[in-house]
């Protein structure tokens, strides 16, 4: 007897084939990958030290992160390492004076020195940023009391990756007894230091004297950033044959700290004052009173390469006396005061202009080659808050409340 099968058109066969197809051919459900987008911090790429609640805080404005600066309510000095990775901080509290090293990439901070509140401190980085030297003493610059000089080595710095923490070695006494002020760490590792009467070039280990310089008649000493040269105003009494009397003489010199004679930059007829070096050490700025002028001062510069001087602001070009020249880091911008009001010039051949804003700041620190953090005196008196100023026509101050120092973010 033959078996009968459903015909192709049979509804039962169609249903069976549909079931088999759905079971064997249907793909697995696919879940589309979700892209995770990391949002960039929205704050400005600026780091600041700000006053808060009777203390100080280091703040990353880009991320909002903060690091408390322990033991101090007043910032005396903030000195960045040449590579920008670290910051040496001298702070003063009600009962102590302290020096910390802060890692600007991570916010980690370490105390390297603490002393009585009446001790004065000097700071100097080595050119490679791998050594910080701290001088400290009581008394005045010409009558120093107890103190000394210590150093701390940075064992991971400069070329380290951004996520590598700053690593500090131990704090070591340099071994100086007469010298208690550090002026510079020289490229060969030796130190330029000062006692009450003399300057010395000494070894960083043991303080053995390599050179002695009589500093009793040196005034307004300014050291080039690389520690290779020293500018100073030398004051002495010079006999005037016509007047038959000794008269004070103030001459500006530059010394290369070697066996060569110091270079005379400009003499007493111009009454030089306020010597200051450019950030790269190629120019020395100062202000003078031209002998054939009307008594108003103006600013000049001396160039290391050719040993020539020239006016930055020609005599009579300003309505008042021009003093206190400051070079911007890494640019041709310069700042100076005209009868106490801060002005700037964008470079050779440009006009001088007042700082932006409704009033002139009492002081400022360079932020970069074209911007400054301007400060306006006692914040409790209603004067404007600290502000970031771009030294260019038509710009507007950007307030940064309570800031006492600022710099571009290095992370």
C-alpha positions in Angstrom: 0.0 0.0 0.0 1.6 3.3 -1.0 2.2 6.2 1.5 0.6 9.6 0.6 2.6 12.9 1.1 1.3 16.4 1.3 1.3 18.2 -2.1 3.5 21.3 -2.6 0.5 23.5 -2.2 -0.5 21.9 1.0 -1.0 24.5 3.9 0.6 22.0 6.3 3.9 21.9 4.3 4.1 25.7 4.1 3.6 26.0 7.8 6.3 23.4 8.5 8.9 25.0 6.2 8.2 28.5 7.9 8.9 27.0 11.3 12.1 25.4 10.2 13.4 28.6 8.5 12.6 30.8 11.5 14.5 28.4 13.8 17.6 27.9 11.7 18.0 31.1 9.7 17.1 33.9 12.1 20.2 36.0 13.2 21.0 36.5 16.8 20.0 39.9 18.2 22.8 42.5 17.7 23.5 45.2 20.3 25.1 48.3 18.7 28.3 49.4 20.6 27.8 52.6 22.6 30.6 55.2 22.0 31.8 56.6 25.3 32.8 60.3 24.7 35.1 61.7 27.3 34.3 65.4 27.8 37.2 67.8 28.1 37.3 69.9 31.2 35.6 73.3 30.5 37.7 75.6 32.6 40.6 77.8 31.3 44.0 76.2 31.0 45.3 78.2 33.9 46.8 77.3 37.3 46.6 79.8 40.1 47.5 80.3 43.8 44.6 81.9 45.5 43.9 83.1 49.0 41.0 81.3 50.7 39.7 81.2 54.3 42.9 82.6 55.8 45.2 80.2 53.8 46.4 79.5 50.3 45.3 77.0 47.7 46.8 75.8 44.4 43.9 75.5 41.9 43.7 73.9 38.4 41.1 76.1 36.8 40.7 73.7 33.9 39.5 70.8 36.1 38.6 72.5 39.3 41.1 70.4 41.3 42.7 72.0 44.3 45.7 71.5 46.6 45.9 73.2 50.0 49.3 74.9 50.7 50.0 74.0 54.3 51.4 76.3 57.0 51.1 79.6 55.2 48.7 82.4 54.8 50.9 84.7 52.7 52.8 83.9 49.6 56.3 85.6 49.6 57.7 84.0 46.4 56.6 81.5 43.7 59.6 80.4 41.6 58.9 78.0 38.7 61.6 75.5 37.6 63.0 76.4 34.2 61.0 73.5 32.6 57.8 74.5 34.3 57.1 71.1 35.9 57.7 72.2 39.5 57.1 75.3 41.6 59.1 76.4 44.6 57.0 78.2 47.1 58.1 80.4 50.0 55.1 81.1 52.3 54.8 82.8 55.6 52.5 81.9 58.5 51.8 83.3 61.9 54.6 81.4 63.5 56.8 80.0 60.7 58.4 80.5 57.4 58.3 77.5 55.0 59.5 76.4 51.6 57.6 73.7 49.6 58.1 72.1 46.2 54.8 71.5 44.3 54.5 69.2 41.3 52.5 71.3 38.8 51.3 68.2 36.9 49.8 66.3 39.9 49.4 68.8 42.7 51.6 66.8 45.0 53.4 69.0 47.5 56.4 68.4 49.8 57.9 70.6 52.5 61.7 71.0 52.1 62.4 73.7 54.8 60.8 75.3 57.8 62.2 78.0 60.0 61.2 80.9 62.4 58.9 83.5 61.0 61.6 86.2 61.1 63.9 84.3 58.7 64.3 85.6 55.2 64.5 83.1 52.3 66.2 83.1 48.9 65.5 80.5 46.2 67.3 79.3 43.0 66.8 76.5 40.6 69.5 74.8 38.6 69.2 75.4 34.8 68.1 71.8 34.2 65.4 72.0 37.0 66.9 69.1 38.9 68.1 71.0 42.0 66.6 73.6 44.2 68.8 75.6 46.6 67.3 77.5 49.6 69.2 80.2 51.5 67.8 81.5 54.8 68.9 83.9 57.5 67.7 86.3 60.2 68.8 90.0 60.2 69.4 92.2 57.2 71.3 91.6 53.9 74.3 93.5 55.3 74.1 92.2 58.9 73.0 88.5 58.7 72.2 86.5 61.7 71.9 82.7 62.0 71.0 80.8 58.9 72.5 78.6 56.2 72.0 77.1 52.7 70.4 73.8 51.9 69.7 72.0 48.6 67.2 69.3 47.5 67.7 67.2 44.4 64.8 66.4 42.0 65.4 62.8 41.0 62.4 62.7 38.5 61.7 65.9 36.6 61.8 67.8 33.4 61.6 65.0 30.8 59.5 62.6 32.8 56.1 61.7 31.4 53.1 63.7 32.7 51.9 60.8 34.8 55.3 60.3 36.5 55.2 61.9 40.0 57.9 64.4 40.9 60.5 62.6 43.1 62.6 64.5 45.5 65.8 63.4 47.2 66.8 64.3 50.7 67.4 67.8 51.9 71.2 68.4 52.4 73.1 71.2 54.1 75.5 72.8 51.5 77.9 73.5 54.4 78.3 77.3 54.1 78.9 79.3 57.3 79.5 82.9 56.1 77.1 82.8 53.2 73.3 82.6 53.7 71.8 84.0 50.5 71.7 82.0 47.2 71.7 84.1 44.1 72.1 81.5 41.4 72.9 77.9 40.5 75.5 78.2 37.6 75.6 75.9 34.6 78.5 74.0 36.0 76.6 73.2 39.2 78.5 75.7 41.4 76.6 78.3 43.5 76.7 82.0 43.5 76.0 83.0 47.1 76.3 86.0 49.4 77.4 86.8 52.9 77.3 90.2 54.6 80.3 91.7 52.8 81.2 89.4 49.9 79.9 87.3 47.0 81.3 83.9 46.6 81.2 81.2 43.9 81.2 77.9 45.8 80.9 74.2 45.3 77.4 72.8 45.9 78.9 70.0 48.1 80.9 71.4 51.1 80.8 75.1 50.1 84.5 75.2 49.1 85.2 78.7 47.8 86.1 79.0 44.1 85.9 82.8 43.8 85.5 85.8 46.2 84.1 89.2 45.2 84.0 92.2 47.4 80.4 93.3 47.5 80.5 96.1 50.0 80.1 98.8 47.3 77.7 96.8 45.1 74.1 97.9 45.0 71.0 96.7 43.2 72.7 93.4 42.3 70.9 91.5 39.5 72.0 88.0 38.3 71.4 86.8 34.8 68.9 83.8 34.7 71.7 81.3 33.7 74.0 82.6 36.5 76.7 83.5 34.1 76.7 87.3 34.6 76.2 89.7 37.4 75.0 93.3 37.0 75.4 95.8 39.8 75.7 99.5 40.5 79.1 100.3 42.0 79.0 103.3 44.4 82.2 105.1 45.6 83.5 108.5 46.3 85.5 110.0 43.5 87.7 113.1 43.8 86.6 116.1 41.7 89.7 118.1 40.9 87.7 121.2 40.0 85.5 121.2 43.1 88.4 119.9 45.2 86.1 117.5 46.9 85.0 113.8 46.9 81.7 113.2 45.2 79.5 110.1 45.1 79.7 108.1 41.9 77.3 105.4 40.8 78.3 103.3 37.7 76.5 100.3 36.3 78.8 97.3 35.6 78.4 93.8 34.3 80.8 91.0 35.4 81.1 87.6 33.8 82.4 86.2 37.1 85.7 85.3 35.6 89.2 86.8 35.6 88.2 89.5 33.1 87.6 93.1 34.2 83.9 94.0 34.7 82.4 95.8 31.7 81.2 99.4 32.3 77.7 99.8 30.9 77.0 103.4 31.8 78.4 106.0 34.1 77.3 108.3 37.0 76.4 111.2 34.6 73.3 109.1 33.7 72.5 108.1 37.3 71.6 104.4 36.4 69.1 102.6 38.6 67.1 99.3 38.7 69.1 96.9 36.6 67.1 93.9 35.4 67.9 91.0 33.0 65.7 89.7 30.2 64.5 86.1 30.7 67.1 84.7 28.2 70.0 86.8 29.7 70.8 88.5 26.4 69.7 92.0 27.5 70.2 94.1 30.6 67.5 96.8 31.2 67.9 99.8 33.5 66.6 103.4 33.9 68.6 106.6 33.6 68.4 110.3 33.9 69.9 111.8 30.7 72.4 114.6 31.7 71.1 117.0 29.0 67.5 116.4 29.7 64.8 118.0 31.9 65.4 115.7 34.9 62.9 113.0 33.9 64.1 109.4 33.8 63.7 106.9 31.0 64.6 103.3 30.3 67.4 101.8 28.3 68.9 98.4 27.6 72.4 97.0 27.1 72.9 94.0 24.8 75.4 91.3 25.7 76.3 90.3 22.1 77.6 93.7 21.1 78.0 95.5 24.4 75.9 98.5 23.1 73.3 100.5 24.9 70.2 102.2 23.5 67.0 103.8 24.7 63.8 101.7 24.8 61.8 104.9 25.4 63.6 107.9 24.0 64.0 110.9 26.3 60.9 113.2 26.2 58.7 110.5 24.6 56.7 110.1 27.7 54.8 112.6 29.7 56.6 111.7 32.9 59.6 109.7 34.3 59.9 106.2 32.9 61.3 103.6 35.4 61.2 100.0 36.5 61.6 98.2 33.2 60.5 94.6 33.0 61.0 92.2 30.1 58.3 89.7 29.1 59.5 86.1 29.0 60.2 84.9 25.4 58.9 87.9 23.6 59.7 91.5 22.6 57.0 93.0 25.0 58.3 95.2 27.8 56.5 96.9 30.7 57.5 100.0 32.7 56.1 102.7 34.9 55.4 106.2 33.8 55.1 108.3 36.9 54.1 105.2 38.8 51.4 104.0 36.2 52.1 100.8 34.4 52.5 100.9 30.6 53.7 98.5 27.9 55.2 98.4 24.5 54.7 95.5 22.1 58.2 95.6 20.6 60.6 97.9 18.7 58.7 100.6 16.6 55.4 100.2 18.5 53.8 102.9 20.7 53.6 102.7 24.4 50.2 102.3 26.0 48.8 102.0 29.5 47.8 98.6 30.8 44.2 97.7 29.9 41.5 98.5 32.4 40.1 101.4 34.3 43.0 101.7 36.7 46.7 100.9 36.8 47.7 97.8 38.9 49.9 98.2 41.9 52.0 95.3 40.7 51.9 92.3 38.4 53.6 89.0 37.5 54.2 87.8 34.0 51.8 85.1 32.9 53.4 84.5 29.5 55.0 86.6 26.7 51.9 88.9 26.2 49.8 88.5 29.4 50.2 89.5 33.1 48.4 88.7 36.3 47.7 92.2 37.6 47.1 93.0 41.3 45.3 96.0 42.6 46.3 96.4 46.3 44.1 95.8 49.3 41.1 93.8 48.1 39.1 94.9 51.0 39.1 98.5 49.9 36.8 97.9 46.9 39.6 98.0 44.4 39.3 95.7 41.4 40.0 92.0 41.9 43.2 90.5 40.4 42.9 90.1 36.7 44.6 88.5 33.7 45.5 91.3 31.2 46.5 90.8 27.6 48.9 93.6 26.7 47.3 94.5 23.4 45.0 97.3 22.2 41.3 96.9 22.9 41.5 94.0 25.3 39.4 93.6 28.5 40.7 92.4 31.9 39.6 88.9 32.9 39.1 88.9 36.7 40.6 85.9 38.7 39.3 86.5 42.2 41.7 86.1 45.1 44.6 85.1 42.8 48.2 85.9 44.0 50.0 84.0 41.2 49.0 82.4 37.9 50.6 80.5 35.0 49.5 78.4 32.0 48.6 74.9 32.8 51.5 72.5 32.1 49.5 69.2 32.2 
